[in-house]
Amino acid sequence: MIRALIADDDALVRLGLTDLLDDDPGIEVVAQASDGLHAVELATAHRVDVALVDVRMPRMDGITATARLRALPHPPRVITLTTFDLDEYVYDALAAGADGFLLKDTDPGEILRAVHLVAAGSAMLHPSAARRLIDRYHRSGGPRATTARARLLRLTPRERDVLALLAQGETNADIAGRLGMRESTVKAHVSRILTALEVTNRVQAALVARDAGLTP
């Protein structure tokens, strides 16, 4: 059972998401928060597997909340929610440790799919809005690109292949199929990639890949 937390200052959004997630037999909404500070407090008091966090909230915004959530002793995975697909704050949330983001008007089935993917250790990077956002606010070049390219030198050619597909939003199962590998082998490669790149999740690994020019 995936234990979910919803953080949004709009009561109607919280209600709608709660109804949607609770209708899935594999998901249970264990807490709702109206701002980022409350979300961190609730995640500290309850075991939470996945937190859906709005970007713009009072008291503590979703970006700060994401960083605080990911710093907890038992951190939940975070999906950032936003109304605008070209909102620079969403990139900041990804950099803070979010495993992906969704637009609030995303199809309900895709929201449920995202929760399951993120809970399983994958990321929700494949929507076109996500790609446009990262392309706009995470350009390659300068010191960041130099650092990223240096980190890529730590990877084996096979690990670079895995990283390139990961950066395109492919799941472990997708990567295994594309590269003719077992899914367990892909998981092992991903674990080594995160360590070598000095990042904590797949989203941040994808950002390093884009900085280094590994993916367009």
N, C-alpha and C positions, 0 to 999 in steps of 0.2 A: 504494500500500500504506500503510495506517494503522499507524504504529508506536505500540504501547501499553505503558504501565507500570501495574502493579498494586501498590498499597500497602495491606497489611492485616496485622495482627498474628496473624490466624488462618490457619495453614498450609492448612487444608482449604478456606477461602474462596479463598485465592490459587490453589490447585490447581483448584478448580471454575471460577473465572473464566478462568484460563489455558486450560483445556480448551475452554471455551465460545468464547472469542475466537479461539483458534487454529484452530477448525473453520470459521471464516469466511475464505474465500479473500482477502478484502480487508483483513484485520487480521493483524498479527504482534505477539505479545507479546515485547518486546525486553528487559524487565527486571521483576523482582519485588522488592519491599521489605517488610520486616517492621515498619518504623516510619517516621515522617515524615522523620527526619533522613536515613535511608538512601535514601528516595525522592528527596530533593533531590540527594544525592550521585550517584545513578544517572542522574537527569535531566540533571545537569551533564556526565556522562561519555558519555551516549548521546543521540542525537537522538530525542526523544519527541514524538509528535503529540498524544496523549490520555493523561492519567493518571487512573486510577480510584483514588480516595483515601478510605480509611476515616476517619471522624471521630475515633474514640477509638483512639489508638495510644500506645505507650510512647515515651520519649525526646523525641519531638516529635509533637504531635497533628496531626490532619488539617487543622485550621483554619490553624495556623501554617505547616504544610507547603504548603498551597494558596497562601498569600501569598508564600512563598519561591519556589515553582515559577513563579508568575506574574511574579516579579521577575527571572527568569533572562534572559540575553541572547536566547535563543531559547525563549520560554516555551511549554510544552505547554498545551493546553486541559485543564480539570480537571472531572471528574465526581465529586462527593462521594457516598460510600456511607454509609448509616446503617441501623440496625436499627429505629429508631423514627421514625414520620412526624411526630411533634410534638416534635422534638428541637431546642431553641433553638440548639444548636451548628451545625446545618446552615445556619440563616440567617446565622450569623457566617461560615461558609465561603463562602456566596454573596457576601456583602459583601466578602470577602477576594479575590474574583475568580473563583470557580468558575463554570462555565458551566451548571451544573445539579446535580441530585442524584437518586439512585435509592435505593429501599429494596432491601435485600439479597435480599428474596424477590420482586423484580420478575420477571416472565416473561422467560425467556432471550431470546426474540425482541425484546422491548422493550429489553433491555440492549444487544444488538447494534445495534438501531436508534438508540439514544442515542449510541453511540460514533460511528456514521456521521454523525449529525446534528451533533454537536459538532465533529467533525473538519472538517465542511464550513462551520463558522462559525455554526451555529444553536445553539439552547439547548434543554434538556430541562426546560421549565417547566410543561408541560401536565398531568402527573399531578395528581389531586385532592389528594394529600398535599402536593405542592409549594404549591398554592394555599392550603391550610389553614395551612401553616407560615408563609408570607409574611403572610397576613392576621393571624395571631396575634402575630407578632414584629415587624411593620413597619407599625404603625398610622400613619395620616396624622394630622397635628396638630403644633402647636408650630413651632419654628424650622425643623425639617427639612422640613415641608410648605411653609413660606414659601419656602425656598430652592428646593425642587423646582418650585413654581409659577413662580418667577422664571425658572428655566431653560427651562421649557416655552414662555415668551414668545419665546424665540429661534427657535422652530420655525415653519415655514409651516403653514397648515391641512392640507396634504397630508401633511406629515411627522408631524403629530399623529395623523392617521388611521393611518398606518403604525405609529407607536409604540403606539397603542391595541391594534392586532392583535398586534404583537410581544409586548406585555405579557400577552396571553392565551395565549402559547406557540405562535403560528402560525409556520410556516416561511416563508421568502421566497417559495416557490412558492405556499403557501396565501394569503399576502397579495396576491400578484400576481393570483391568481384572484378574490379577494374584491373587489379595487379596480379590476380591469380594466387592469392595468399589466403591462409586461414584467418578468420576474424581474430582469434586469440593472438596470432602473430602481429596483426595490425595494432592491437591494443598494446602489445609490448613495445612496438616501434613508437607509438604515440607517447607512451610513458617516457621513453628515452629522449624523444624530441623535446618534450616539455622541460626535462632536466637540462639538456644541452643548451636550450635557448634561454634558460633562466626565466621561465614564465610559469604561471599557475594553471592556465586552462587553454582550451583549444582556440578560443577567440583571440587571446593575446599571441598565441603561436601564429595564427593567420595574419595578424597585423605585422609581425616580424617578417613573415614571408613576403608580404606586399611591400614593406619598406626595402627589403633586399632586392626586390625586382623579380622574385621567383614566380609571381603570378601577376597578371595584368591588372 
